[in-house]
Amino acid sequence: MKLLVVEDETGLRDGIRDYFTDAGDICETASDHPEALQKINVYRYDCIILDISLPHGNGLELLQVLKRNRYPDGVLIVSARNSLDDRLQGLDLGADDYLTKPFHLSELRSRVMAIVRRKSFDGNHLVVFHELHLDLLLYFIANKSKVISKNALAEHLWGDGIDLSDNFDFIYSHIKNLRKKLMDAGSRDYIQSAYGMGYKFTDQ
């Protein structure tokens, strides 16, 4: 995924960036309204994590720019404000979801992934990719051609419960079995290993 984090709190902004980067995602940041405005007018993102309170402007103004220009980016609002009015205003302006601070990074990632899945597949549960007709592998296909770490795969599949696991060896076995099933069904081997990093779903 390619993400933009618009957040003026340095620690939180860097923490979110590092969390998603470690999972194999591309994560850019903006610390104020002008910097964020410049980026959203030039680049497209799978999801924008957007704070409401920003230096030199307001996050809801950025949301209005996105919608006015019909940019397809997903938007997850994060804010310390917990009033119903702020939440409803953000959703009414077109935000995909709203998360109140403080929050766990694992919940943030789950919310972002839900937004990306909805936008990637237009709400459909059946995915068609070449000769494959799938209702699984959404995570791989949503991140086609991007390296996905074992940690990200484990967290996506098992959520917070993965914290109880000592290692991710089961991911290797799971991917091996999945590859075998695809090949036995006459499919090409779309899942490639990225040594020391994770796996990548590609048609190259």
Secondary structure, 3 states (H helix, E strand, C coil): CEEEEECCCHHHHHHHHHHHHHCCCEEEEECCHHHHHHHHCCCCCCEEEEECEECCEEHHHHHHHHHHCCCCCEEEEEECCCCHHHHHHHHHCCCCEEEECCCCHHHHHHHHHHHHHHHHHCCCCCEEECCEEECCCHHHHHCCCCEEEHHHHHHHHHHHHHHHCCCCHHHHHHHHHHHHHHHHCCCCCCEEEECCCEEEECCC
